[in-house]
Amino acid sequence: MEIEDSAADSHADGPNDSPVPAYAVWRSTAADPAFSEWLRSASEPDWTAVVTHPFAAAIIRGEADMRRYLVQDFQFVDAFTALLGAAVAGADRFESRVPFGRFLGQIVTDTERSYFHRALADLGVGADDLTSPVLEPVTVRFRALMDEARVSQEYPVILAVLCLAEWIYLGWASRAAEPLPERFLHREWIDLHSGPEFEAWVGFLRGELDRIGPSLGEDGQARVLGFFREAARLERGFFDMAEG
Ligand SMILES: Cc1ncc(CO)c(N)n1
């Protein structure tokens, strides 16, 4: 991978590049031998750091200052949307293209886009910061990772980045309990990343990795893991950035 020296690498516990047993070895003793679970468990401690991040907790309490985060995330979503297009193109069968196409058309380019437009207007974000803000280093790195996955046209690699981003967001957002925050800025952002439909979407992404991952061979599996772990590291850096 060509992403170097992440800003998120400055955590006290260092970059998450500790050795991981190969999938074939790991699965023989794992309680849940799913390929996606191999990826997730190998992404600790970043996984848990994201799901329990103070910024995510502040969103759930309705207290997070969303401005810097959402300005940067709108630029994340741009590259993410392009990556969904690559998944439509790269999936190995029609029935797998469908959920990507549906999520692309019904959620990202509709419900979520509407949220961003209302949220950024509510926060008083001007036209320039909506379309072309100064990117934070972690945003540059995350966009670069998504672009690298997209141009690779490798379905397993594309899936790895999409699945990490969605699954880890389900992780923090699912920690929200009723009553959700009153302000739409926080409430709708939680709603977009939790609930039965979002759970089914993450279930689909995991299922694709579980279907395809085991037969990739050790090098292919290591490549998928590299993208998945780097995305977890960047998610952590992204929430750190949002905290300011
Ligand atoms: C940084 C980041 N990761 C994941 C998601 C969920 O798609 C998001 N909107 N932003």
The ligand as an ORCA input file, in Angstrom:
! r2SCAN-3c Opt
* xyz 0 1
  C     -15.076      8.774      8.067
  C     -16.334      8.043      7.808
  N     -16.358      6.712      7.932
  C     -17.473      6.026      7.690
  C     -18.622      6.678      7.298
  C     -19.863      5.892      7.030
  O     -20.115      5.808      5.681
  C     -18.553      8.072      7.156
  N     -19.640      8.789      6.757
  N     -17.416      8.725      7.427
*
